[in-house]
């Protein structure tokens, strides 16, 4: 994985790597994204979603239900 990702390190290496392989490396790319869609990506589980949701909310963004 490159150093270009701004995804939280607390999400874990596998989830960040798999999201990056999908082209998702910036928080603004997740605004309005579906939790169901993200959970279908290998390595992305409820913990990663919770961490991502917290960081998005802090930036005034949110995931779709």
N, CA, C and O of each residue as an XYZ file, in Angstrom:
260
protein
N       0.849     -1.182      0.000
C       0.000      0.000      0.000
C       0.887      1.234      0.000
O       1.946      1.262      0.627
N       0.438      2.236     -0.704
C       1.222      3.458     -0.785
C       0.934      4.347      0.406
O      -0.030      4.114      1.136
N       1.759      5.364      0.612
C       1.563      6.300      1.692
C       0.509      7.349      1.375
O       0.310      8.275      2.161
N      -0.168      7.223      0.243
C      -1.141      8.213     -0.184
C      -2.495      8.063      0.496
O      -3.320      8.971      0.402
N      -2.750      6.964      1.169
C      -4.039      6.726      1.790
C      -4.229      7.611      3.007
O      -3.313      7.790      3.809
N      -5.433      8.164      3.136
C      -5.749      8.932      4.334
C      -6.736      8.167      5.218
O      -7.347      8.743      6.118
N      -6.887      6.869      4.955
C      -7.767      6.052      5.780
C      -7.122      5.838      7.151
O      -5.902      5.712      7.254
N      -7.943      5.797      8.196
C      -7.410      5.640      9.551
C      -6.631      4.344      9.722
O      -7.105      3.277      9.329
N      -5.447      4.428     10.303
C      -4.622      3.245     10.549
C      -5.321      2.263     11.475
O      -5.053      1.062     11.424
N      -6.213      2.760     12.320
C      -6.917      1.894     13.269
C      -7.877      0.934     12.570
O      -8.381      0.003     13.198
N      -8.136      1.147     11.279
C      -8.998      0.223     10.525
C      -8.314     -1.110     10.298
O      -8.984     -2.124     10.099
N      -7.020     -1.123     10.324
C      -6.281     -2.358     10.092
C      -5.718     -2.405      8.684
O      -6.259     -1.802      7.757
N      -4.642     -3.121      8.548
C      -3.913     -3.184      7.282
C      -4.721     -3.836      6.166
O      -4.741     -3.336      5.042
N      -5.385     -4.948      6.470
C      -6.108     -5.675      5.430
C      -7.258     -4.839      4.886
O      -7.422     -4.736      3.671
N      -8.051     -4.244      5.763
C      -9.191     -3.457      5.272
C      -8.717     -2.244      4.477
O      -9.296     -1.928      3.438
N      -7.687     -1.569      4.941
C      -7.169     -0.417      4.195
C      -6.617     -0.837      2.841
O      -6.834     -0.153      1.841
N      -5.906     -1.959      2.806
C      -5.346     -2.453      1.543
C      -6.462     -2.828      0.563
O      -6.408     -2.464     -0.612
N      -7.461     -3.548      1.044
C      -8.543     -3.986      0.160
C      -9.374     -2.801     -0.340
O      -9.817     -2.801     -1.489
N      -9.585     -1.808      0.496
C     -10.295     -0.603      0.057
C      -9.469      0.142     -0.984
O     -10.012      0.654     -1.963
N      -8.155      0.203     -0.773
C      -7.274      0.872     -1.733
C      -7.298      0.153     -3.078
O      -7.232      0.799     -4.124
N      -7.392     -1.171     -3.061
C      -7.476     -1.927     -4.311
C      -8.762     -1.601     -5.068
O      -8.831     -1.763     -6.287
N      -9.774     -1.144     -4.342
C     -11.034     -0.718     -4.955
C     -10.983      0.759     -5.348
O     -11.961      1.308     -5.854
N      -9.833      1.394     -5.110
C      -9.669      2.802     -5.463
C     -10.153      3.754     -4.383
O     -10.305      4.950     -4.633
N     -10.398      3.238     -3.192
C     -10.906      4.054     -2.086
C      -9.777      4.343     -1.101
O      -9.435      3.502     -0.269
N      -9.204      5.538     -1.203
C      -8.073      5.888     -0.348
C      -8.286      7.196      0.405
O      -7.493      7.551      1.277
N      -9.369      7.921      0.063
C      -9.641      9.206      0.716
C     -11.019      9.163      1.372
O     -11.947      8.554      0.839
N     -11.147      9.806      2.519
C     -12.415      9.799      3.250
C     -13.561     10.376      2.428
O     -14.690      9.897      2.531
N     -13.294     11.396      1.615
C     -14.371     12.008      0.840
C     -14.977     11.040     -0.183
O     -16.087     11.276     -0.662
N     -14.284      9.978     -0.519
C     -14.804      8.991     -1.457
C     -15.891      8.118     -0.835
O     -16.616      7.427     -1.550
N     -16.008      8.145      0.479
C     -16.971      7.296      1.179
C     -18.275      8.017      1.511
O     -19.236      7.379      1.941
N     -18.324      9.321      1.322
C     -19.526     10.085      1.665
C     -20.715      9.544      0.877
O     -20.743      9.639     -0.350
N     -21.686      8.982      1.573
C     -22.871      8.420      0.936
C     -22.711      6.981      0.470
O     -23.653      6.403     -0.073
N     -21.525      6.385      0.674
C     -21.318      4.985      0.283
C     -22.178      4.073      1.151
O     -22.454      4.387      2.309
N     -22.588      2.970      0.601
C     -23.433      2.008      1.300
C     -22.599      1.098      2.205
O     -21.572      0.563      1.788
N     -23.055      0.932      3.451
C     -22.376      0.008      4.359
C     -22.395     -1.403      3.779
O     -21.406     -2.130      3.868
N     -23.516     -1.784      3.191
C     -23.639     -3.127      2.613
C     -22.591     -3.341      1.533
O     -21.960     -4.396      1.474
N     -22.406     -2.344      0.681
C     -21.410     -2.430     -0.389
C     -20.006     -2.569      0.204
O     -19.223     -3.405     -0.247
N     -19.691     -1.761      1.204
C     -18.363     -1.813      1.812
C     -18.129     -3.137      2.519
O     -17.029     -3.687      2.461
N     -19.153     -3.654      3.186
C     -19.011     -4.933      3.889
C     -18.802     -6.099      2.931
O     -18.302     -7.146      3.342
N     -19.171     -5.942      1.669
C     -18.982     -7.012      0.692
C     -17.530     -7.111      0.232
O     -17.158     -8.075     -0.438
N     -16.709     -6.124      0.584
C     -15.291     -6.128      0.208
C     -14.522     -6.976      1.214
O     -14.638     -6.785      2.425
N     -13.744     -7.905      0.702
C     -12.931     -8.782      1.562
C     -12.113     -7.954      2.544
O     -11.485     -6.967      2.162
N     -12.122     -8.358      3.803
C     -11.311     -7.693      4.814
C     -11.970     -6.508      5.481
O     -11.430     -5.958      6.441
N     -13.137     -6.102      4.985
C     -13.845     -4.968      5.577
C     -15.000     -5.519      6.403
O     -15.954     -6.084      5.869
N     -14.892     -5.343      7.711
C     -15.917     -5.856      8.614
C     -16.547     -4.749      9.437
O     -16.284     -3.567      9.212
N     -17.378     -5.136     10.389
C     -18.088     -4.156     11.222
C     -17.164     -3.177     11.947
O     -17.506     -2.004     12.093
N     -15.999     -3.643     12.402
C     -15.076     -2.742     13.102
C     -14.562     -1.657     12.160
O     -14.516     -0.483     12.529
N     -14.178     -2.044     10.946
C     -13.688     -1.068      9.968
C     -14.787     -0.069      9.622
O     -14.519      1.123      9.476
N     -16.016     -0.547      9.490
C     -17.142      0.333      9.181
C     -17.364      1.326     10.316
O     -17.583      2.513     10.074
N     -17.309      0.844     11.545
C     -17.501      1.716     12.716
C     -16.424      2.805     12.763
O     -16.738      3.972     12.996
N     -15.179      2.439     12.547
C     -14.077      3.401     12.563
C     -14.242      4.407     11.425
O     -14.070      5.610     11.618
N     -14.574      3.901     10.247
C     -14.779      4.759      9.087
C     -15.932      5.725      9.338
O     -15.823      6.913      9.032
N     -17.029      5.229      9.889
C     -18.192      6.074     10.189
C     -17.820      7.191     11.163
O     -18.213      8.342     10.973
N     -17.068      6.853     12.197
C     -16.645      7.852     13.183
C     -15.805      8.957     12.533
O     -16.011     10.138     12.813
N     -14.868      8.579     11.673
C     -14.021      9.566     11.010
C     -14.807     10.410     10.014
O     -14.558     11.607      9.877
N     -15.749      9.791      9.325
C     -16.586     10.548      8.394
C     -17.453     11.553      9.124
O     -17.574     12.703      8.700
N     -18.061     11.121     10.227
C     -18.922     12.034     10.994
C     -18.124     13.227     11.500
O     -18.632     14.348     11.513
N     -16.887     13.002     11.916
C     -16.042     14.088     12.390
C     -15.757     15.094     11.260
O     -15.483     16.267     11.517
N     -15.827     14.617     10.013
C     -15.587     15.484      8.858
C     -16.897     16.009      8.255
O     -16.888     16.648      7.203
N     -18.023     15.736      8.929
C     -19.318     16.202      8.433
C     -19.881     15.378      7.290
O     -20.718     15.863      6.528
N     -19.430     14.136      7.161
C     -19.888     13.243      6.096
C     -20.499     12.009      6.740
O     -20.385     11.816      7.950
N     -21.150     11.169      5.931
C     -21.734      9.962      6.493
C     -21.864      8.850      5.452
O     -21.872      9.095      4.245
N     -21.966      7.629      5.959
C     -22.238      6.485      5.104
C     -23.736      6.360      4.923
O     -24.511      6.775      5.784
N     -24.141      5.786      3.801
C     -25.562      5.509      3.589
C     -25.925      4.298      4.457
O     -25.085      3.431      4.700
N     -27.165      4.245      4.916
C     -27.587      3.085      5.755
C     -27.549      1.778      4.994
O     -27.871      0.729      5.552
